[in-house]
């Protein structure tokens, strides 16, 4: 399961990166339903997308920043919902882009709702007392503290 989540996370990061680069090279006028966005907002969205793309893969290199993964996924999902709302408000007859944006938003939501940051996993901190006054911590994946407590007494 973890490998498939990493693949999904990497694909989402690449998708977001490509979207950000596309926004830098194309105007908001390129998409009829997005013409309502001011140019400054369009460029700010591309910067946000670059940050989100980095946050999605940063946890692979530095585990303490794993909290950024669901935050980035929520930002991407919010942007996709914004695009859907703009498309509906523009009166555009074609709704093919809405389906695409909703699929991306659902993928982002799945990453967030599952609590599935592959680098964080289901890790818990367990305190081991080996000697008075010395605290040792071990990161354990997939086991509850109660299940592990009996092993260390």
N, C-alpha and C positions, 0 to 999 in steps of 0.2 A: 504494500500500500504506500509506503513512504517513497519508493522510487516513482510511482505514478504521480504522486503529489509534487515531487520535485520537477518532473517533466512538465506538468501542468503549470507550475510556478514559473519555470524558465520560459515556456511558450507565452505565458501572459506578459512576462517582462519584455520579451522580444516584440510582441505585438504592440505593447505600450511605447517602446522605444521607436518602432517604425512609425507609429502614429505621431509621435512628437516630431520626428524628423520630417514627416510629410507636412505637418503644420508649419514648420519653419520654411519649407520650400514652396508652399501653396497658400493662397489667401483663403480666408473664410468664404469668399465669394465663389470659390470653386464648388461648393456644395450649396445648392439653392436654399435648403431649409436652414442653413447655418448663417445666412446673410445678416440675421438680426444681431449677431455677436459683434461688438466693437473690435477693431483690430488689436487693441491693447489686451483685451480679454483673451483673444485668440492666441496671442503670443504667450500670455501668462499661463494659459492651459498647456501649451507645449512645454514650458519650463516645469510645471507641475507633473506632467507626464514623464519627463526625464528623471525627476526626483523619485517618482513612484517606481519606475523601471529599476532604478538603482536600489531602492529599498527592498524590492522583491527578491533580489539576489544577494544583497549584502549579508543576510543572515547565514549564508553558506560559508562566509569567511570570518564572521565575528558573531557568535551566538547571542551575546547580550542584546543585540539590536533586533532580535527576532520579533519583538513587539511591533516593529515597523511594517512587517508583512501584512497583517490584517488591516492596519491603518491605510497602507498603500492600496490594498484591494478595495477598501471602502471608498477611497477617493476616486479610483478608476470607475467603480460602479456608479457613483454619484454623477460623474461626468457622462457616462453612457445614458443615464436617465435624463440628464439635461438635454443631451442630443435628441432623445426620443421626444421630449416635451417640445423642443423647438421645431422638430419635424411636424408634429401634430398641429402646433400653432401656426405654422407657415401655410397650411392648407395644401401641402404637396400631395398629389394624387398617389404617388408610389410610396409604399410603406416597406419596401425591401430592406432599406437601411435600418429601420426600426427593429426588424427581426434580428439583424446582425448585432446591433447595439444591445438588445435585450439578452442575447446569448452570451455576450461578453460580460454583461452585468451579472447574469446568473452564475457564470464561472467565478467571478470575483466574490459573489455572495457565498458560494460553496467553500471557497478558500477560507472565508472569514467565519462562517457558521460552524464549520467542522472543527474550528480551533486548530486547523491542520497546518501549522507551520512546521515543515519537515525537520528543520533544524532544532526546533524546540521539542517536538514530539509530545509524549505524555510524561515529561520528566517531573520528578519530585525530589525535593531535598530531604534527606534522611539524616538525622543527627546520630552519630555513633559516639558513645562515651567509652573510651579505652582506658583513660586514666583521669583522675579528678583534675579539673581545671583545664583539660585539653579538649577542644572541640574539633572533630574531624567531620567533613561533609563529603558525601558520595552522591553522585547523580545517578539515579536509577530510572530506567525506562520501562514502562509497561507494568509496573508493580505498585501496589499501594504500600503506604508506610506500615500498615498493620500486617500485611503479608511478609514484609521484610523484617519487621521488628523482632520476630521470633528467631530469625537466623543469626542475629547479632548479639543475643544475650548469653 
